[in-house]
Amino acid sequence: MGRKRLRFVSLILASLSLLVAAPLAADEFRSPSLTALRVDWRAALDQLRTEINGHPRVASDFIFVPRRSVPRYDPRAMPALVQLNAVSSQFFTGIARSSVPVLLPFDAGAYLEAQRNGAPSSLSLSRYQADFNPVDMFDAGPAGYSASFSLEPGAGAGDGMPTRVFARPVEVQITGSALLYDIADPAGGKGEPVKPLAALYPDLRRFIREGYVRYAFTRFGVAYVVSIQCLDSVAKPRRLACKEAYPVAERFLKALRVAGGQRMRPLMDVASDIIDRPSGRSADFSYRPSGDIIPNSGYRNKSGHPDVMAYAQIRFPLEKAPAFVRSQSYGKRDKNDGPTAYPWRDNFCESRSFEVWQCGGGYGHQGEDIRAAECPPPGEGRAPCDPKQRAVVAVRDAIVIRASKDQAATLEINSRTEHMRFRYMHMNPQAMNADGLLNGRLVTEGEKIGVVSNYLDHPAGTSMHLHFDVQVFTRDGWIWVSPYVTLVSAYERLIRARGREVGPEIAGTPQPVAHALPEDVIKPDPREGSSSEDN
């Protein structure tokens, strides 16, 4: 019986190896693979015990179950964590939904001790958060959590902070995740150690990537990344230089405490697979290959980034077909028809001053431009068509990340099999505010969240289109990936027919080159489209 079983297993393994080795057809798409990390909750409870024991009056109320008596994956055996969630959820709604220990600059022990000593309830919460104020953005779920905090101008002065008073609050973001996307990433895993924090975070590394200074580390088996948006250059009046952001981020890291979370069933690795697509062929829809951008439209004439990943099965972001993925900045260089015609063409790696390390030169567009079809001429039986009312819809059930002044709305997915973000740009901020499209709102797949517009700093600041992009979470934090194939796959489901790939295939994947300053980015001819900063 043992030999038969061994032979059966060998046959299965051999079959799997053939499947892995089989080449992917030129027009087939794959789903991404993800690595699931195992959370060490015992270590998290040990750290929580140390933090709470620093406040003796509070510690007496927290019940820590001895290690040996903790049943596996039974949250009822962790009353200390349950009690902590009850305290933290007053300020961070849904914190118990996080499958990983939530690290925040929130000293729950100090807060409880102050309450028991009769501290007024009006006392600022930032007192227990190293002067950091929570931004109204907190999302927790089966994959992990994300949160944002701000440091007001002048806060922390004289405590190792930079002497310059910033014109605006400095926003600090943190994400902890048990799901990591496995992407081809030549720049991944790099960085420099931070010696002053080595005792707290032995594997901490600091690096500047895609417009943020990032601090990545592992704690309790979980990947955490703290980041601040900054300029990798000299300081400017209203923009933080990355070196100025260092002490802010390091103050934040020193203040991190276990603030909540809940032990859950472990996540499982997600294997890559070929995407199911409609069997019937469309008579009209065609698209050029991923990475086949308009010639000479890439940074320093670099080519695009071929990527056959459909990163998620989403609803197409425009309500109705036909719609067209075409460049809005270099369109007149395309030999094909105008911006509202097939075939689609990738514009993820077009030249911009935005860092995109999936692109050959390290700079790119970050996403794809999508344009709705022109209104047909009026006629008998045709429904009325208003070119300024082409609906934009939510691609998935998600939580909204957006402050009232933001020109972009981001939808975040946090599930047992996905941890990713979808960003929409060029919709009018005032209209989004009026619709309540703000931090924390839950939207459902297919729900109207705006209209295709032309807003970029002001109305009519760009052409009439939607910019759509995708970020996935890796050990380096949130990374831009090409949404082109994701959009092709979504459009095929919308029209219930498979598209036809046309044009040459792109061989090989361009590799990032040495870092270059934004001033080196090739600027499009303004006569050829919208602003060079059009995203």
Secondary structure, DSSP 8 states (H G I E B T S, - for coil): -HHHHHHHHHHHHHHHHHHHHS---TT--B---EEE----HHHHHHHHHHHHHTSHHHHTT-----GGG--TT-GGG-HHHHHHHHHHTTTSTTGGG-SS-EEES--HHHHHHHHHTT--TTS-GGGGTTTEEEEEEEEEETTEEEEEEEE-TTTTTTTT--SS--SS-EEEEEEEESEEE----TTTT--EE-GGGTTT-TT-EEEEETTEEEEEEEETTEEEEEEEE-BSSS-BTTB-BHHHHHHHHHHHHHT-EEEE---------B---B----SSEEEEEEE--TT---TT-BGGG-------B--S----SBSSS-EEE--SSSGGG-SS--SSSSSB---TTB--SEE-TTSTTSEE-SEEEEEE-------TT-----TT--EEE-SSSEEEE--TT-SEEEEEEESSS-EEEEEEESS-HHHHHHTT--TT-EE-TT-EEEE-B--SSSTTSS-SBEEEEEEEEETTEEEEE--HHHHHHHHHHHHTSEEEE-S----S-----S---GGGS----GGGSS-TT--
